[in-house]
């Protein structure tokens, strides 16, 4: 299997998702692609910066927790972790 097919399969199976970040007022201030590292615990690693990193504090490589909201796009919850 080539790399592109592998990535396409990850997207299809929910291994790569798009996450949204919301400010304290409930406004979306960024979105970014992430790879799910633990589906059970809803943990993912960001593959790209989410919005303006100075505002969201979510940069490429950040480990984030996310939640699914009744059919809405998954959103980042809490603060990101960095190695």
PDB file of N, CA, C and O in Angstrom:
ATOM      1  N   UNK A   1       0.850  -1.172   0.000  1.00  0.00           N
ATOM      2  CA  UNK A   1       0.000   0.000   0.000  1.00  0.00           C
ATOM      3  C   UNK A   1       0.900   1.241   0.000  1.00  0.00           C
ATOM      4  O   UNK A   1       1.844   1.331   0.784  1.00  0.00           O
ATOM      5  N   UNK A   2       0.597   2.194  -0.886  1.00  0.00           N
ATOM      6  CA  UNK A   2       1.394   3.412  -0.923  1.00  0.00           C
ATOM      7  C   UNK A   2       0.911   4.399   0.149  1.00  0.00           C
ATOM      8  O   UNK A   2      -0.142   4.204   0.756  1.00  0.00           O
ATOM      9  N   UNK A   3       1.676   5.432   0.364  1.00  0.00           N
ATOM     10  CA  UNK A   3       1.393   6.384   1.449  1.00  0.00           C
ATOM     11  C   UNK A   3       0.050   7.081   1.270  1.00  0.00           C
ATOM     12  O   UNK A   3      -0.691   7.234   2.240  1.00  0.00           O
ATOM     13  N   UNK A   4      -0.281   7.506   0.051  1.00  0.00           N
ATOM     14  CA  UNK A   4      -1.534   8.220  -0.172  1.00  0.00           C
ATOM     15  C   UNK A   4      -2.733   7.335   0.115  1.00  0.00           C
ATOM     16  O   UNK A   4      -3.722   7.789   0.692  1.00  0.00           O
ATOM     17  N   UNK A   5      -2.648   6.066  -0.288  1.00  0.00           N
ATOM     18  CA  UNK A   5      -3.752   5.140  -0.017  1.00  0.00           C
ATOM     19  C   UNK A   5      -3.910   4.923   1.490  1.00  0.00           C
ATOM     20  O   UNK A   5      -5.032   4.826   1.988  1.00  0.00           O
ATOM     21  N   UNK A   6      -2.793   4.846   2.212  1.00  0.00           N
ATOM     22  CA  UNK A   6      -2.827   4.688   3.659  1.00  0.00           C
ATOM     23  C   UNK A   6      -3.527   5.878   4.316  1.00  0.00           C
ATOM     24  O   UNK A   6      -4.378   5.700   5.188  1.00  0.00           O
ATOM     25  N   UNK A   7      -3.164   7.098   3.893  1.00  0.00           N
ATOM     26  CA  UNK A   7      -3.785   8.307   4.442  1.00  0.00           C
ATOM     27  C   UNK A   7      -5.271   8.344   4.096  1.00  0.00           C
ATOM     28  O   UNK A   7      -6.096   8.694   4.940  1.00  0.00           O
ATOM     29  N   UNK A   8      -5.612   7.988   2.871  1.00  0.00           N
ATOM     30  CA  UNK A   8      -7.030   7.952   2.467  1.00  0.00           C
ATOM     31  C   UNK A   8      -7.817   6.971   3.329  1.00  0.00           C
ATOM     32  O   UNK A   8      -8.950   7.258   3.716  1.00  0.00           O
ATOM     33  N   UNK A   9      -7.231   5.823   3.631  1.00  0.00           N
ATOM     34  CA  UNK A   9      -7.889   4.835   4.500  1.00  0.00           C
ATOM     35  C   UNK A   9      -8.056   5.375   5.917  1.00  0.00           C
ATOM     36  O   UNK A   9      -9.093   5.154   6.542  1.00  0.00           O
ATOM     37  N   UNK A  10      -7.053   6.077   6.430  1.00  0.00           N
ATOM     38  CA  UNK A  10      -7.159   6.681   7.766  1.00  0.00           C
ATOM     39  C   UNK A  10      -8.317   7.681   7.811  1.00  0.00           C
ATOM     40  O   UNK A  10      -9.090   7.697   8.768  1.00  0.00           O
ATOM     41  N   UNK A  11      -8.431   8.506   6.781  1.00  0.00           N
ATOM     42  CA  UNK A  11      -9.531   9.482   6.734  1.00  0.00           C
ATOM     43  C   UNK A  11     -10.874   8.774   6.699  1.00  0.00           C
ATOM     44  O   UNK A  11     -11.795   9.144   7.428  1.00  0.00           O
ATOM     45  N   UNK A  12     -10.989   7.770   5.865  1.00  0.00           N
ATOM     46  CA  UNK A  12     -12.244   7.040   5.705  1.00  0.00           C
ATOM     47  C   UNK A  12     -12.658   6.354   7.006  1.00  0.00           C
ATOM     48  O   UNK A  12     -13.842   6.303   7.338  1.00  0.00           O
ATOM     49  N   UNK A  13     -11.686   5.833   7.733  1.00  0.00           N
ATOM     50  CA  UNK A  13     -11.963   5.090   8.966  1.00  0.00           C
ATOM     51  C   UNK A  13     -12.008   5.980  10.207  1.00  0.00           C
ATOM     52  O   UNK A  13     -12.171   5.467  11.315  1.00  0.00           O
ATOM     53  N   UNK A  14     -11.870   7.290  10.055  1.00  0.00           N
ATOM     54  CA  UNK A  14     -11.921   8.194  11.197  1.00  0.00           C
ATOM     55  C   UNK A  14     -10.611   8.339  11.937  1.00  0.00           C
ATOM     56  O   UNK A  14     -10.596   8.864  13.050  1.00  0.00           O
ATOM     57  N   UNK A  15      -9.505   7.889  11.352  1.00  0.00           N
ATOM     58  CA  UNK A  15      -8.197   8.016  11.985  1.00  0.00           C
ATOM     59  C   UNK A  15      -7.594   9.394  11.811  1.00  0.00           C
ATOM     60  O   UNK A  15      -6.745   9.809  12.600  1.00  0.00           O
ATOM     61  N   UNK A  16      -8.030  10.109  10.777  1.00  0.00           N
ATOM     62  CA  UNK A  16      -7.648  11.502  10.571  1.00  0.00           C
ATOM     63  C   UNK A  16      -8.938  12.305  10.572  1.00  0.00           C
ATOM     64  O   UNK A  16      -9.866  12.024   9.813  1.00  0.00           O
ATOM     65  N   UNK A  17      -8.978  13.309  11.438  1.00  0.00           N
ATOM     66  CA  UNK A  17     -10.203  14.101  11.586  1.00  0.00           C
ATOM     67  C   UNK A  17      -9.879  15.584  11.563  1.00  0.00           C
ATOM     68  O   UNK A  17      -8.726  15.986  11.720  1.00  0.00           O
ATOM     69  N   UNK A  18     -10.886  16.369  11.369  1.00  0.00           N
ATOM     70  CA  UNK A  18     -10.772  17.824  11.423  1.00  0.00           C
ATOM     71  C   UNK A  18     -11.366  18.268  12.756  1.00  0.00           C
ATOM     72  O   UNK A  18     -12.501  17.921  13.085  1.00  0.00           O
ATOM     73  N   UNK A  19     -10.590  19.038  13.523  1.00  0.00           N
ATOM     74  CA  UNK A  19     -11.029  19.506  14.834  1.00  0.00           C
ATOM     75  C   UNK A  19     -11.198  21.020  14.821  1.00  0.00           C
ATOM     76  O   UNK A  19     -10.470  21.733  14.131  1.00  0.00           O
ATOM     77  N   UNK A  20     -12.151  21.489  15.582  1.00  0.00           N
ATOM     78  CA  UNK A  20     -12.400  22.926  15.715  1.00  0.00           C
ATOM     79  C   UNK A  20     -12.025  23.369  17.124  1.00  0.00           C
ATOM     80  O   UNK A  20     -12.172  22.614  18.085  1.00  0.00           O
ATOM     81  N   UNK A  21     -11.541  24.597  17.232  1.00  0.00           N
ATOM     82  CA  UNK A  21     -11.232  25.200  18.525  1.00  0.00           C
ATOM     83  C   UNK A  21     -12.192  26.357  18.731  1.00  0.00           C
ATOM     84  O   UNK A  21     -12.433  27.139  17.811  1.00  0.00           O
ATOM     85  N   UNK A  22     -12.738  26.468  19.923  1.00  0.00           N
ATOM     86  CA  UNK A  22     -13.684  27.532  20.248  1.00  0.00           C
ATOM     87  C   UNK A  22     -13.154  28.366  21.397  1.00  0.00           C
ATOM     88  O   UNK A  22     -12.543  27.842  22.329  1.00  0.00           O
ATOM     89  N   UNK A  23     -13.391  29.669  21.326  1.00  0.00           N
ATOM     90  CA  UNK A  23     -12.956  30.552  22.413  1.00  0.00           C
ATOM     91  C   UNK A  23     -13.932  30.469  23.586  1.00  0.00           C
ATOM     92  O   UNK A  23     -14.913  29.726  23.535  1.00  0.00           O
ATOM     93  N   UNK A  24     -13.661  31.225  24.627  1.00  0.00           N
ATOM     94  CA  UNK A  24     -14.483  31.157  25.833  1.00  0.00           C
ATOM     95  C   UNK A  24     -15.906  31.652  25.612  1.00  0.00           C
ATOM     96  O   UNK A  24     -16.785  31.400  26.436  1.00  0.00           O
ATOM     97  N   UNK A  25     -16.141  32.357  24.504  1.00  0.00           N
ATOM     98  CA  UNK A  25     -17.482  32.857  24.191  1.00  0.00           C
ATOM     99  C   UNK A  25     -18.254  31.923  23.266  1.00  0.00           C
ATOM    100  O   UNK A  25     -19.402  32.194  22.913  1.00  0.00           O
ATOM    101  N   UNK A  26     -17.609  30.814  22.874  1.00  0.00           N
ATOM    102  CA  UNK A  26     -18.277  29.854  22.001  1.00  0.00           C
ATOM    103  C   UNK A  26     -18.093  30.100  20.518  1.00  0.00           C
ATOM    104  O   UNK A  26     -18.759  29.463  19.701  1.00  0.00           O
ATOM    105  N   UNK A  27     -17.196  31.016  20.149  1.00  0.00           N
ATOM    106  CA  UNK A  27     -16.924  31.306  18.749  1.00  0.00           C
ATOM    107  C   UNK A  27     -15.777  30.436  18.259  1.00  0.00           C
ATOM    108  O   UNK A  27     -14.770  30.283  18.950  1.00  0.00           O
ATOM    109  N   UNK A  28     -15.927  29.866  17.068  1.00  0.00           N
ATOM    110  CA  UNK A  28     -14.847  29.074  16.480  1.00  0.00           C
ATOM    111  C   UNK A  28     -13.732  30.022  16.046  1.00  0.00           C
ATOM    112  O   UNK A  28     -13.957  30.955  15.275  1.00  0.00           O
ATOM    113  N   UNK A  29     -12.521  29.765  16.555  1.00  0.00           N
ATOM    114  CA  UNK A  29     -11.398  30.614  16.176  1.00  0.00           C
ATOM    115  C   UNK A  29     -10.296  29.848  15.457  1.00  0.00           C
ATOM    116  O   UNK A  29      -9.194  30.364  15.267  1.00  0.00           O
ATOM    117  N   UNK A  30     -10.595  28.614  15.058  1.00  0.00           N
ATOM    118  CA  UNK A  30      -9.628  27.856  14.267  1.00  0.00           C
ATOM    119  C   UNK A  30     -10.043  26.418  14.063  1.00  0.00           C
ATOM    120  O   UNK A  30     -10.798  25.846  14.849  1.00  0.00           O
ATOM    121  N   UNK A  31      -9.527  25.844  12.981  1.00  0.00           N
ATOM    122  CA  UNK A  31      -9.740  24.434  12.678  1.00  0.00           C
ATOM    123  C   UNK A  31      -8.424  23.851  12.200  1.00  0.00           C
ATOM    124  O   UNK A  31      -7.595  24.557  11.625  1.00  0.00           O
ATOM    125  N   UNK A  32      -8.235  22.570  12.438  1.00  0.00           N
ATOM    126  CA  UNK A  32      -7.024  21.911  11.975  1.00  0.00           C
ATOM    127  C   UNK A  32      -7.218  20.416  11.882  1.00  0.00           C
ATOM    128  O   UNK A  32      -8.116  19.852  12.507  1.00  0.00           O
ATOM    129  N   UNK A  33      -6.373  19.781  11.101  1.00  0.00           N
ATOM    130  CA  UNK A  33      -6.410  18.342  10.900  1.00  0.00           C
ATOM    131  C   UNK A  33      -5.571  17.661  11.981  1.00  0.00           C
ATOM    132  O   UNK A  33      -4.509  18.149  12.368  1.00  0.00           O
ATOM    133  N   UNK A  34      -6.078  16.519  12.458  1.00  0.00           N
ATOM    134  CA  UNK A  34      -5.377  15.774  13.511  1.00  0.00           C
ATOM    135  C   UNK A  34      -5.472  14.277  13.234  1.00  0.00           C
ATOM    136  O   UNK A  34      -6.392  13.815  12.559  1.00  0.00           O
ATOM    137  N   UNK A  35      -4.527  13.543  13.756  1.00  0.00           N
ATOM    138  CA  UNK A  35      -4.560  12.082  13.669  1.00  0.00           C
ATOM    139  C   UNK A  35      -4.957  11.555  15.047  1.00  0.00           C
ATOM    140  O   UNK A  35      -4.362  11.923  16.060  1.00  0.00           O
ATOM    141  N   UNK A  36      -5.962  10.698  15.069  1.00  0.00           N
ATOM    142  CA  UNK A  36      -6.458  10.141  16.328  1.00  0.00           C
ATOM    143  C   UNK A  36      -5.436   9.131  16.841  1.00  0.00           C
ATOM    144  O   UNK A  36      -5.047   8.206  16.128  1.00  0.00           O
ATOM    145  N   UNK A  37      -5.007   9.325  18.091  1.00  0.00           N
ATOM    146  CA  UNK A  37      -4.043   8.402  18.682  1.00  0.00           C
ATOM    147  C   UNK A  37      -4.682   7.487  19.719  1.00  0.00           C
ATOM    148  O   UNK A  37      -4.128   6.436  20.040  1.00  0.00           O
ATOM    149  N   UNK A  38      -5.838   7.873  20.244  1.00  0.00           N
ATOM    150  CA  UNK A  38      -6.583   7.023  21.178  1.00  0.00           C
ATOM    151  C   UNK A  38      -8.066   7.356  21.050  1.00  0.00           C
ATOM    152  O   UNK A  38      -8.541   8.346  21.606  1.00  0.00           O
ATOM    153  N   UNK A  39      -8.785   6.524  20.314  1.00  0.00           N
ATOM    154  CA  UNK A  39     -10.210   6.771  20.071  1.00  0.00           C
ATOM    155  C   UNK A  39     -11.013   6.691  21.362  1.00  0.00           C
ATOM    156  O   UNK A  39     -11.914   7.500  21.584  1.00  0.00           O
ATOM    157  N   UNK A  40     -10.695   5.722  22.215  1.00  0.00           N
ATOM    158  CA  UNK A  40     -11.436   5.530  23.462  1.00  0.00           C
ATOM    159  C   UNK A  40     -11.329   6.741  24.377  1.00  0.00           C
ATOM    160  O   UNK A  40     -12.313   7.144  24.998  1.00  0.00           O
ATOM    161  N   UNK A  41     -10.144   7.320  24.461  1.00  0.00           N
ATOM    162  CA  UNK A  41      -9.903   8.483  25.322  1.00  0.00           C
ATOM    163  C   UNK A  41     -10.081   9.809  24.576  1.00  0.00           C
ATOM    164  O   UNK A  41      -9.897  10.877  25.160  1.00  0.00           O
ATOM    165  N   UNK A  42     -10.438   9.745  23.288  1.00  0.00           N
ATOM    166  CA  UNK A  42     -10.640  10.949  22.454  1.00  0.00           C
ATOM    167  C   UNK A  42      -9.407  11.845  22.464  1.00  0.00           C
ATOM    168  O   UNK A  42      -9.498  13.037  22.759  1.00  0.00           O
ATOM    169  N   UNK A  43      -8.263  11.269  22.141  1.00  0.00           N
ATOM    170  CA  UNK A  43      -7.002  11.997  22.099  1.00  0.00           C
ATOM    171  C   UNK A  43      -6.477  11.994  20.666  1.00  0.00           C
ATOM    172  O   UNK A  43      -6.586  10.993  19.958  1.00  0.00           O
ATOM    173  N   UNK A  44      -5.910  13.115  20.251  1.00  0.00           N
ATOM    174  CA  UNK A  44      -5.379  13.238  18.902  1.00  0.00           C
ATOM    175  C   UNK A  44      -4.135  14.115  18.907  1.00  0.00           C
ATOM    176  O   UNK A  44      -3.910  14.895  19.832  1.00  0.00           O
ATOM    177  N   UNK A  45      -3.330  13.969  17.852  1.00  0.00           N
ATOM    178  CA  UNK A  45      -2.162  14.825  17.664  1.00  0.00           C
ATOM    179  C   UNK A  45      -2.422  15.700  16.446  1.00  0.00           C
ATOM    180  O   UNK A  45      -2.784  15.204  15.380  1.00  0.00           O
ATOM    181  N   UNK A  46      -2.237  16.997  16.612  1.00  0.00           N
ATOM    182  CA  UNK A  46      -2.483  17.943  15.530  1.00  0.00           C
ATOM    183  C   UNK A  46      -1.431  17.797  14.434  1.00  0.00           C
ATOM    184  O   UNK A  46      -0.232  17.755  14.710  1.00  0.00           O
ATOM    185  N   UNK A  47      -1.894  17.722  13.197  1.00  0.00           N
ATOM    186  CA  UNK A  47      -1.004  17.642  12.045  1.00  0.00           C
ATOM    187  C   UNK A  47      -0.716  19.019  11.464  1.00  0.00           C
ATOM    188  O   UNK A  47       0.194  19.184  10.652  1.00  0.00           O
ATOM    189  N   UNK A  48      -1.494  19.997  11.883  1.00  0.00           N
ATOM    190  CA  UNK A  48      -1.297  21.370  11.437  1.00  0.00           C
ATOM    191  C   UNK A  48      -1.727  22.317  12.551  1.00  0.00           C
ATOM    192  O   UNK A  48      -2.434  21.924  13.478  1.00  0.00           O
ATOM    193  N   UNK A  49      -1.302  23.540  12.449  1.00  0.00           N
ATOM    194  CA  UNK A  49      -1.690  24.547  13.424  1.00  0.00           C
ATOM    195  C   UNK A  49      -3.178  24.825  13.290  1.00  0.00           C
ATOM    196  O   UNK A  49      -3.714  24.871  12.183  1.00  0.00           O
ATOM    197  N   UNK A  50      -3.831  25.006  14.411  1.00  0.00           N
ATOM    198  CA  UNK A  50      -5.275  25.237  14.458  1.00  0.00           C
ATOM    199  C   UNK A  50      -5.537  26.732  14.574  1.00  0.00           C
ATOM    200  O   UNK A  50      -5.367  27.312  15.647  1.00  0.00           O
ATOM    201  N   UNK A  51      -5.949  27.357  13.475  1.00  0.00           N
ATOM    202  CA  UNK A  51      -6.165  28.801  13.491  1.00  0.00           C
ATOM    203  C   UNK A  51      -4.847  29.530  13.704  1.00  0.00           C
ATOM    204  O   UNK A  51      -3.803  29.073  13.237  1.00  0.00           O
ATOM    205  N   UNK A  52      -4.883  30.642  14.395  1.00  0.00           N
ATOM    206  CA  UNK A  52      -3.663  31.375  14.745  1.00  0.00           C
ATOM    207  C   UNK A  52      -3.172  30.836  16.081  1.00  0.00           C
ATOM    208  O   UNK A  52      -3.848  30.986  17.099  1.00  0.00           O
ATOM    209  N   UNK A  53      -2.015  30.218  16.083  1.00  0.00           N
ATOM    210  CA  UNK A  53      -1.523  29.554  17.295  1.00  0.00           C
ATOM    211  C   UNK A  53      -1.371  30.510  18.472  1.00  0.00           C
ATOM    212  O   UNK A  53      -1.474  30.082  19.621  1.00  0.00           O
ATOM    213  N   UNK A  54      -1.133  31.782  18.217  1.00  0.00           N
ATOM    214  CA  UNK A  54      -1.046  32.758  19.293  1.00  0.00           C
ATOM    215  C   UNK A  54      -2.374  32.978  19.991  1.00  0.00           C
ATOM    216  O   UNK A  54      -2.411  33.403  21.146  1.00  0.00           O
ATOM    217  N   UNK A  55      -3.460  32.690  19.296  1.00  0.00           N
ATOM    218  CA  UNK A  55      -4.803  32.848  19.852  1.00  0.00           C
ATOM    219  C   UNK A  55      -5.304  31.525  20.433  1.00  0.00           C
ATOM    220  O   UNK A  55      -5.812  31.490  21.554  1.00  0.00           O
ATOM    221  N   UNK A  56      -5.160  30.437  19.670  1.00  0.00           N
ATOM    222  CA  UNK A  56      -5.709  29.143  20.102  1.00  0.00           C
ATOM    223  C   UNK A  56      -4.765  28.352  20.990  1.00  0.00           C
ATOM    224  O   UNK A  56      -5.212  27.491  21.747  1.00  0.00           O
ATOM    225  N   UNK A  57      -3.460  28.629  20.914  1.00  0.00           N
ATOM    226  CA  UNK A  57      -2.433  27.887  21.636  1.00  0.00           C
ATOM    227  C   UNK A  57      -2.336  26.441  21.153  1.00  0.00           C
ATOM    228  O   UNK A  57      -1.838  25.581  21.879  1.00  0.00           O
ATOM    229  N   UNK A  58      -2.808  26.164  19.933  1.00  0.00           N
ATOM    230  CA  UNK A  58      -2.792  24.809  19.378  1.00  0.00           C
ATOM    231  C   UNK A  58      -1.962  24.814  18.101  1.00  0.00           C
ATOM    232  O   UNK A  58      -2.409  25.293  17.059  1.00  0.00           O
ATOM    233  N   UNK A  59      -0.739  24.273  18.196  1.00  0.00           N
ATOM    234  CA  UNK A  59       0.179  24.222  17.063  1.00  0.00           C
ATOM    235  C   UNK A  59       0.364  22.783  16.593  1.00  0.00           C
ATOM    236  O   UNK A  59      -0.066  21.834  17.249  1.00  0.00           O
ATOM    237  N   UNK A  60       1.005  22.652  15.458  1.00  0.00           N
ATOM    238  CA  UNK A  60       1.330  21.342  14.918  1.00  0.00           C
ATOM    239  C   UNK A  60       2.105  20.545  15.964  1.00  0.00           C
ATOM    240  O   UNK A  60       3.034  21.063  16.584  1.00  0.00           O
ATOM    241  N   UNK A  61       1.723  19.292  16.154  1.00  0.00           N
ATOM    242  CA  UNK A  61       2.389  18.425  17.123  1.00  0.00           C
ATOM    243  C   UNK A  61       1.739  18.410  18.495  1.00  0.00           C
ATOM    244  O   UNK A  61       2.111  17.591  19.336  1.00  0.00           O
ATOM    245  N   UNK A  62       0.788  19.285  18.743  1.00  0.00           N
ATOM    246  CA  UNK A  62       0.105  19.331  20.043  1.00  0.00           C
ATOM    247  C   UNK A  62      -0.760  18.083  20.223  1.00  0.00           C
ATOM    248  O   UNK A  62      -1.384  17.601  19.277  1.00  0.00           O
ATOM    249  N   UNK A  63      -0.784  17.578  21.434  1.00  0.00           N
ATOM    250  CA  UNK A  63      -1.680  16.487  21.799  1.00  0.00           C
ATOM    251  C   UNK A  63      -2.916  17.146  22.414  1.00  0.00           C
ATOM    252  O   UNK A  63      -2.813  17.928  23.359  1.00  0.00           O
ATOM    253  N   UNK A  64      -4.077  16.818  21.863  1.00  0.00           N
ATOM    254  CA  UNK A  64      -5.320  17.454  22.314  1.00  0.00           C
ATOM    255  C   UNK A  64      -6.374  16.405  22.641  1.00  0.00           C
ATOM    256  O   UNK A  64      -6.342  15.287  22.127  1.00  0.00           O
ATOM    257  N   UNK A  65      -7.292  16.781  23.490  1.00  0.00           N
ATOM    258  CA  UNK A  65      -8.471  15.985  23.781  1.00  0.00           C
ATOM    259  C   UNK A  65      -9.607  16.600  22.977  1.00  0.00           C
ATOM    260  O   UNK A  65      -9.675  17.821  22.829  1.00  0.00           O
ATOM    261  N   UNK A  66     -10.493  15.766  22.461  1.00  0.00           N
ATOM    262  CA  UNK A  66     -11.596  16.281  21.669  1.00  0.00           C
ATOM    263  C   UNK A  66     -12.893  15.624  22.088  1.00  0.00           C
ATOM    264  O   UNK A  66     -12.899  14.572  22.728  1.00  0.00           O
ATOM    265  N   UNK A  67     -13.993  16.261  21.715  1.00  0.00           N
ATOM    266  CA  UNK A  67     -15.310  15.689  21.997  1.00  0.00           C
ATOM    267  C   UNK A  67     -16.150  15.755  20.734  1.00  0.00           C
ATOM    268  O   UNK A  67     -15.986  16.636  19.890  1.00  0.00           O
ATOM    269  N   UNK A  68     -17.057  14.789  20.635  1.00  0.00           N
ATOM    270  CA  UNK A  68     -18.020  14.772  19.537  1.00  0.00           C
ATOM    271  C   UNK A  68     -19.297  15.405  20.069  1.00  0.00           C
ATOM    272  O   UNK A  68     -19.719  15.108  21.187  1.00  0.00           O
ATOM    273  N   UNK A  69     -19.911  16.268  19.284  1.00  0.00           N
ATOM    274  CA  UNK A  69     -21.083  17.004  19.742  1.00  0.00           C
ATOM    275  C   UNK A  69     -22.299  16.716  18.873  1.00  0.00           C
ATOM    276  O   UNK A  69     -22.590  17.492  17.962  1.00  0.00           O
ATOM    277  N   UNK A  70     -22.999  15.652  19.120  1.00  0.00           N
ATOM    278  CA  UNK A  70     -24.274  15.354  18.464  1.00  0.00           C
ATOM    279  C   UNK A  70     -24.297  15.684  16.977  1.00  0.00           C
ATOM    280  O   UNK A  70     -25.120  16.486  16.534  1.00  0.00           O
ATOM    281  N   UNK A  71     -23.416  15.084  16.214  1.00  0.00           N
ATOM    282  CA  UNK A  71     -23.418  15.296  14.783  1.00  0.00           C
ATOM    283  C   UNK A  71     -22.670  16.528  14.316  1.00  0.00           C
ATOM    284  O   UNK A  71     -22.450  16.695  13.116  1.00  0.00           O
ATOM    285  N   UNK A  72     -22.273  17.397  15.237  1.00  0.00           N
ATOM    286  CA  UNK A  72     -21.493  18.580  14.866  1.00  0.00           C
ATOM    287  C   UNK A  72     -20.035  18.175  14.733  1.00  0.00           C
ATOM    288  O   UNK A  72     -19.655  17.062  15.095  1.00  0.00           O
ATOM    289  N   UNK A  73     -19.225  19.083  14.213  1.00  0.00           N
ATOM    290  CA  UNK A  73     -17.812  18.767  14.064  1.00  0.00           C
ATOM    291  C   UNK A  73     -17.164  18.565  15.433  1.00  0.00           C
ATOM    292  O   UNK A  73     -17.532  19.229  16.402  1.00  0.00           O
ATOM    293  N   UNK A  74     -16.196  17.645  15.511  1.00  0.00           N
ATOM    294  CA  UNK A  74     -15.506  17.441  16.787  1.00  0.00           C
ATOM    295  C   UNK A  74     -14.773  18.716  17.199  1.00  0.00           C
ATOM    296  O   UNK A  74     -14.246  19.445  16.358  1.00  0.00           O
ATOM    297  N   UNK A  75     -14.748  18.974  18.520  1.00  0.00           N
ATOM    298  CA  UNK A  75     -14.094  20.179  19.014  1.00  0.00           C
ATOM    299  C   UNK A  75     -13.021  19.833  20.031  1.00  0.00           C
ATOM    300  O   UNK A  75     -13.116  18.837  20.749  1.00  0.00           O
ATOM    301  N   UNK A  76     -12.006  20.671  20.075  1.00  0.00           N
ATOM    302  CA  UNK A  76     -10.923  20.528  21.040  1.00  0.00           C
ATOM    303  C   UNK A  76     -11.446  20.985  22.388  1.00  0.00           C
ATOM    304  O   UNK A  76     -12.108  22.018  22.491  1.00  0.00           O
ATOM    305  N   UNK A  77     -11.144  20.206  23.428  1.00  0.00           N
ATOM    306  CA  UNK A  77     -11.537  20.580  24.785  1.00  0.00           C
ATOM    307  C   UNK A  77     -10.290  20.640  25.656  1.00  0.00           C
ATOM    308  O   UNK A  77      -9.374  19.837  25.480  1.00  0.00           O
ATOM    309  N   UNK A  78     -10.245  21.566  26.576  1.00  0.00           N
ATOM    310  CA  UNK A  78      -9.104  21.698  27.468  1.00  0.00           C
ATOM    311  C   UNK A  78      -7.895  22.311  26.784  1.00  0.00           C
ATOM    312  O   UNK A  78      -7.995  22.879  25.696  1.00  0.00           O
ATOM    313  N   UNK A  79      -6.774  22.189  27.429  1.00  0.00           N
ATOM    314  CA  UNK A  79      -5.523  22.760  26.924  1.00  0.00           C
ATOM    315  C   UNK A  79      -4.695  21.700  26.224  1.00  0.00           C
ATOM    316  O   UNK A  79      -4.734  20.534  26.618  1.00  0.00           O
ATOM    317  N   UNK A  80      -3.936  22.078  25.184  1.00  0.00           N
ATOM    318  CA  UNK A  80      -3.087  21.108  24.501  1.00  0.00           C
ATOM    319  C   UNK A  80      -1.862  20.761  25.333  1.00  0.00           C
ATOM    320  O   UNK A  80      -1.465  21.512  26.223  1.00  0.00           O
ATOM    321  N   UNK A  81      -1.274  19.618  25.030  1.00  0.00           N
ATOM    322  CA  UNK A  81      -0.029  19.196  25.675  1.00  0.00           C
ATOM    323  C   UNK A  81       1.058  19.154  24.608  1.00  0.00           C
ATOM    324  O   UNK A  81       0.805  18.815  23.452  1.00  0.00           O
ATOM    325  N   UNK A  82       2.257  19.500  25.013  1.00  0.00           N
ATOM    326  CA  UNK A  82       3.403  19.484  24.101  1.00  0.00           C
ATOM    327  C   UNK A  82       4.521  18.665  24.724  1.00  0.00           C
ATOM    328  O   UNK A  82       4.691  18.660  25.943  1.00  0.00           O
ATOM    329  N   UNK A  83       5.283  17.973  23.886  1.00  0.00           N
ATOM    330  CA  UNK A  83       6.435  17.193  24.369  1.00  0.00           C
ATOM    331  C   UNK A  83       7.649  18.066  24.474  1.00  0.00           C
ATOM    332  O   UNK A  83       8.717  17.593  24.861  1.00  0.00           O
TER     333      UNK A  83
END
